[in-house]
Amino acid sequence: MKKITDKIFFAMKNKNIMVDEEVVKYGLEIIFTKVLFAIIIVSIGILTKCFLESIIYTITFSLLRQYGGGYHAETKQKCFVLSVLMLICAIFIIKKAQSCDVFIILEAVITLLSVIYIITTAPIDTPSKRLDADELRIYGKRTGITVCILVIILGICLYIKAYRFSTAIMIGIIMEAYLMLKGQINNKRTEKGD
């Protein structure tokens, strides 16, 4: 990936396009990572015959993650690998839930607890990026609104018995709650270590 961003940067530089090297390389790296992750989401979705479910899970998780915060990996590479592993785990759970009604009930209970936790706790910042009082209030409100909208969509999916989609939403909510909890625990450990 670094080779590609370097080549693009030098091509821009050779054409006398005035750019800030660090900003351009960082931006290109983010774009390539997002494109690669999108390709992986689509590929895993198609290979597992859970295309729509993988998209719904990713959208749900991403919407909550944007303002909910929580645990962050130390490097971009580790973050990428963990994101792919979480997607694979989500697809596995979605497929498992299709064959077991009890599993959906268990998911619903865990989702309810996750929703309560997210609403009462979000956002969770990190030691490297602390949020001020205004950001905590704004991000908390946005996360609360997002999770409420997702719960309404989830309720509709359950009502119309679209269990594959409702499971994808539930897993997205549960995964974000898990990362928030992990981030909260890490923050407490960091504070004790200081």
TORKOL-4160 file (C-alpha; in steps of 0.2 Angstrom, whole numbers, padded with zeros to 4 digits, m for minus):
194
<pt num="1" X="0000" Y="0000" Z="0000"/>
<pt num="2" X="0014" Y="0012" Z="0004"/>
<pt num="3" X="0022" Y="0009" Z="m0013"/>
<pt num="4" X="0006" Y="0014" Z="m0022"/>
<pt num="5" X="0003" Y="0030" Z="m0011"/>
<pt num="6" X="0022" Y="0034" Z="m0014"/>
<pt num="7" X="0020" Y="0032" Z="m0033"/>
<pt num="8" X="0004" Y="0042" Z="m0034"/>
<pt num="9" X="0012" Y="0056" Z="m0023"/>
<pt num="10" X="0027" Y="0057" Z="m0034"/>
<pt num="11" X="0016" Y="0057" Z="m0050"/>
<pt num="12" X="0007" Y="0072" Z="m0043"/>
<pt num="13" X="0024" Y="0080" Z="m0038"/>
<pt num="14" X="0031" Y="0077" Z="m0056"/>
<pt num="15" X="0016" Y="0086" Z="m0063"/>
<pt num="16" X="0020" Y="0101" Z="m0052"/>
<pt num="17" X="0004" Y="0099" Z="m0042"/>
<pt num="18" X="0008" Y="0107" Z="m0025"/>
<pt num="19" X="0002" Y="0096" Z="m0011"/>
<pt num="20" X="0007" Y="0092" Z="0007"/>
<pt num="21" X="0016" Y="0075" Z="0006"/>
<pt num="22" X="0010" Y="0069" Z="0023"/>
<pt num="23" X="m0008" Y="0074" Z="0020"/>
<pt num="24" X="m0009" Y="0066" Z="0003"/>
<pt num="25" X="m0001" Y="0050" Z="0008"/>
<pt num="26" X="m0012" Y="0049" Z="0023"/>
<pt num="27" X="m0028" Y="0053" Z="0013"/>
<pt num="28" X="m0023" Y="0040" Z="0000"/>
<pt num="29" X="m0019" Y="0027" Z="0013"/>
<pt num="30" X="m0037" Y="0029" Z="0020"/>
<pt num="31" X="m0045" Y="0028" Z="0003"/>
<pt num="32" X="m0036" Y="0012" Z="m0002"/>
<pt num="33" X="m0040" Y="0004" Z="0015"/>
<pt num="34" X="m0058" Y="0008" Z="0014"/>
<pt num="35" X="m0059" Y="0002" Z="m0004"/>
<pt num="36" X="m0050" Y="m0014" Z="0001"/>
<pt num="37" X="m0061" Y="m0017" Z="0015"/>
<pt num="38" X="m0077" Y="m0014" Z="0004"/>
<pt num="39" X="m0070" Y="m0027" Z="m0008"/>
<pt num="40" X="m0067" Y="m0039" Z="0007"/>
<pt num="41" X="m0085" Y="m0036" Z="0013"/>
<pt num="42" X="m0093" Y="m0039" Z="m0004"/>
<pt num="43" X="m0082" Y="m0054" Z="m0007"/>
<pt num="44" X="m0085" Y="m0062" Z="0010"/>
<pt num="45" X="m0104" Y="m0058" Z="0008"/>
<pt num="46" X="m0104" Y="m0067" Z="m0009"/>
<pt num="47" X="m0094" Y="m0082" Z="m0004"/>
<pt num="48" X="m0104" Y="m0085" Z="0012"/>
<pt num="49" X="m0121" Y="m0081" Z="0003"/>
<pt num="50" X="m0124" Y="m0067" Z="0016"/>
<pt num="51" X="m0121" Y="m0052" Z="0005"/>
<pt num="52" X="m0135" Y="m0041" Z="0011"/>
<pt num="53" X="m0132" Y="m0047" Z="0029"/>
<pt num="54" X="m0113" Y="m0042" Z="0028"/>
<pt num="55" X="m0118" Y="m0025" Z="0021"/>
<pt num="56" X="m0132" Y="m0022" Z="0035"/>
<pt num="57" X="m0120" Y="m0027" Z="0049"/>
<pt num="58" X="m0106" Y="m0016" Z="0042"/>
<pt num="59" X="m0118" Y="m0001" Z="0041"/>
<pt num="60" X="m0125" Y="m0004" Z="0058"/>
<pt num="61" X="m0108" Y="m0006" Z="0066"/>
<pt num="62" X="m0100" Y="0009" Z="0057"/>
<pt num="63" X="m0115" Y="0021" Z="0061"/>
<pt num="64" X="m0113" Y="0017" Z="0080"/>
<pt num="65" X="m0094" Y="0016" Z="0079"/>
<pt num="66" X="m0093" Y="0034" Z="0072"/>
<pt num="67" X="m0099" Y="0043" Z="0088"/>
<pt num="68" X="m0099" Y="0029" Z="0101"/>
<pt num="69" X="m0081" Y="0026" Z="0101"/>
<pt num="70" X="m0073" Y="0013" Z="0111"/>
<pt num="71" X="m0057" Y="0002" Z="0109"/>
<pt num="72" X="m0045" Y="0006" Z="0095"/>
<pt num="73" X="m0031" Y="m0005" Z="0089"/>
<pt num="74" X="m0014" Y="0002" Z="0090"/>
<pt num="75" X="m0010" Y="0001" Z="0072"/>
<pt num="76" X="m0020" Y="0003" Z="0056"/>
<pt num="77" X="m0015" Y="m0014" Z="0050"/>
<pt num="78" X="m0021" Y="m0022" Z="0067"/>
<pt num="79" X="m0037" Y="m0012" Z="0065"/>
<pt num="80" X="m0040" Y="m0019" Z="0047"/>
<pt num="81" X="m0037" Y="m0037" Z="0052"/>
<pt num="82" X="m0048" Y="m0035" Z="0068"/>
<pt num="83" X="m0062" Y="m0027" Z="0057"/>
<pt num="84" X="m0061" Y="m0042" Z="0045"/>
<pt num="85" X="m0061" Y="m0055" Z="0059"/>
<pt num="86" X="m0076" Y="m0046" Z="0067"/>
<pt num="87" X="m0085" Y="m0047" Z="0050"/>
<pt num="88" X="m0081" Y="m0065" Z="0048"/>
<pt num="89" X="m0087" Y="m0068" Z="0066"/>
<pt num="90" X="m0103" Y="m0058" Z="0062"/>
<pt num="91" X="m0107" Y="m0069" Z="0047"/>
<pt num="92" X="m0104" Y="m0085" Z="0057"/>
<pt num="93" X="m0116" Y="m0079" Z="0070"/>
<pt num="94" X="m0129" Y="m0073" Z="0057"/>
<pt num="95" X="m0128" Y="m0090" Z="0048"/>
<pt num="96" X="m0129" Y="m0100" Z="0065"/>
<pt num="97" X="m0145" Y="m0089" Z="0070"/>
<pt num="98" X="m0154" Y="m0094" Z="0054"/>
<pt num="99" X="m0154" Y="m0112" Z="0060"/>
<pt num="100" X="m0159" Y="m0109" Z="0078"/>
<pt num="101" X="m0174" Y="m0099" Z="0085"/>
<pt num="102" X="m0167" Y="m0100" Z="0103"/>
<pt num="103" X="m0151" Y="m0091" Z="0096"/>
<pt num="104" X="m0161" Y="m0076" Z="0090"/>
<pt num="105" X="m0170" Y="m0075" Z="0107"/>
<pt num="106" X="m0153" Y="m0075" Z="0115"/>
<pt num="107" X="m0146" Y="m0062" Z="0103"/>
<pt num="108" X="m0161" Y="m0051" Z="0106"/>
<pt num="109" X="m0158" Y="m0051" Z="0125"/>
<pt num="110" X="m0140" Y="m0047" Z="0123"/>
<pt num="111" X="m0145" Y="m0033" Z="0110"/>
<pt num="112" X="m0156" Y="m0025" Z="0123"/>
<pt num="113" X="m0143" Y="m0025" Z="0136"/>
<pt num="114" X="m0131" Y="m0018" Z="0123"/>
<pt num="115" X="m0143" Y="m0004" Z="0118"/>
<pt num="116" X="m0145" Y="0001" Z="0136"/>
<pt num="117" X="m0126" Y="0001" Z="0139"/>
<pt num="118" X="m0123" Y="0011" Z="0123"/>
<pt num="119" X="m0136" Y="0024" Z="0127"/>
<pt num="120" X="m0130" Y="0026" Z="0145"/>
<pt num="121" X="m0112" Y="0026" Z="0141"/>
<pt num="122" X="m0108" Y="0033" Z="0124"/>
<pt num="123" X="m0096" Y="0040" Z="0119"/>
<pt num="124" X="m0080" Y="0031" Z="0125"/>
<pt num="125" X="m0065" Y="0041" Z="0121"/>
<pt num="126" X="m0047" Y="0034" Z="0121"/>
<pt num="127" X="m0031" Y="0040" Z="0130"/>
<pt num="128" X="m0024" Y="0046" Z="0114"/>
<pt num="129" X="m0039" Y="0056" Z="0109"/>
<pt num="130" X="m0049" Y="0063" Z="0124"/>
<pt num="131" X="m0065" Y="0071" Z="0121"/>
<pt num="132" X="m0070" Y="0088" Z="0129"/>
<pt num="133" X="m0087" Y="0091" Z="0137"/>
<pt num="134" X="m0095" Y="0097" Z="0122"/>
<pt num="135" X="m0089" Y="0083" Z="0111"/>
<pt num="136" X="m0095" Y="0070" Z="0125"/>
<pt num="137" X="m0112" Y="0078" Z="0125"/>
<pt num="138" X="m0114" Y="0079" Z="0106"/>
<pt num="139" X="m0107" Y="0062" Z="0102"/>
<pt num="140" X="m0118" Y="0054" Z="0116"/>
<pt num="141" X="m0133" Y="0062" Z="0108"/>
<pt num="142" X="m0129" Y="0057" Z="0091"/>
<pt num="143" X="m0125" Y="0039" Z="0096"/>
<pt num="144" X="m0142" Y="0038" Z="0106"/>
<pt num="145" X="m0152" Y="0044" Z="0091"/>
<pt num="146" X="m0143" Y="0032" Z="0080"/>
<pt num="147" X="m0146" Y="0017" Z="0091"/>
<pt num="148" X="m0164" Y="0022" Z="0093"/>
<pt num="149" X="m0166" Y="0023" Z="0074"/>
<pt num="150" X="m0158" Y="0006" Z="0073"/>
<pt num="151" X="m0169" Y="m0002" Z="0086"/>
<pt num="152" X="m0184" Y="0004" Z="0076"/>
<pt num="153" X="m0178" Y="m0004" Z="0060"/>
<pt num="154" X="m0173" Y="m0019" Z="0070"/>
<pt num="155" X="m0191" Y="m0020" Z="0077"/>
<pt num="156" X="m0198" Y="m0018" Z="0059"/>
<pt num="157" X="m0187" Y="m0032" Z="0053"/>
<pt num="158" X="m0192" Y="m0044" Z="0068"/>
<pt num="159" X="m0211" Y="m0039" Z="0065"/>
<pt num="160" X="m0210" Y="m0044" Z="0046"/>
<pt num="161" X="m0199" Y="m0059" Z="0051"/>
<pt num="162" X="m0184" Y="m0054" Z="0041"/>
<pt num="163" X="m0173" Y="m0063" Z="0054"/>
<pt num="164" X="m0157" Y="m0063" Z="0043"/>
<pt num="165" X="m0157" Y="m0044" Z="0043"/>
<pt num="166" X="m0163" Y="m0042" Z="0061"/>
<pt num="167" X="m0148" Y="m0053" Z="0066"/>
<pt num="168" X="m0136" Y="m0043" Z="0056"/>
<pt num="169" X="m0142" Y="m0027" Z="0065"/>
<pt num="170" X="m0141" Y="m0035" Z="0082"/>
<pt num="171" X="m0123" Y="m0041" Z="0079"/>
<pt num="172" X="m0118" Y="m0024" Z="0074"/>
<pt num="173" X="m0125" Y="m0016" Z="0090"/>
<pt num="174" X="m0118" Y="m0030" Z="0101"/>
<pt num="175" X="m0100" Y="m0028" Z="0093"/>
<pt num="176" X="m0100" Y="m0009" Z="0096"/>
<pt num="177" X="m0106" Y="m0012" Z="0114"/>
<pt num="178" X="m0092" Y="m0024" Z="0116"/>
<pt num="179" X="m0079" Y="m0012" Z="0109"/>
<pt num="180" X="m0085" Y="0002" Z="0120"/>
<pt num="181" X="m0084" Y="m0009" Z="0135"/>
<pt num="182" X="m0067" Y="m0015" Z="0130"/>
<pt num="183" X="m0062" Y="0003" Z="0128"/>
<pt num="184" X="m0069" Y="0008" Z="0145"/>
<pt num="185" X="m0059" Y="m0006" Z="0153"/>
<pt num="186" X="m0043" Y="0000" Z="0144"/>
<pt num="187" X="m0046" Y="0018" Z="0150"/>
<pt num="188" X="m0048" Y="0013" Z="0168"/>
<pt num="189" X="m0032" Y="0002" Z="0167"/>
<pt num="190" X="m0023" Y="0017" Z="0159"/>
<pt num="191" X="m0029" Y="0029" Z="0173"/>
<pt num="192" X="m0023" Y="0017" Z="0186"/>
<pt num="193" X="m0006" Y="0016" Z="0178"/>
<pt num="194" X="m0004" Y="0035" Z="0178"/>
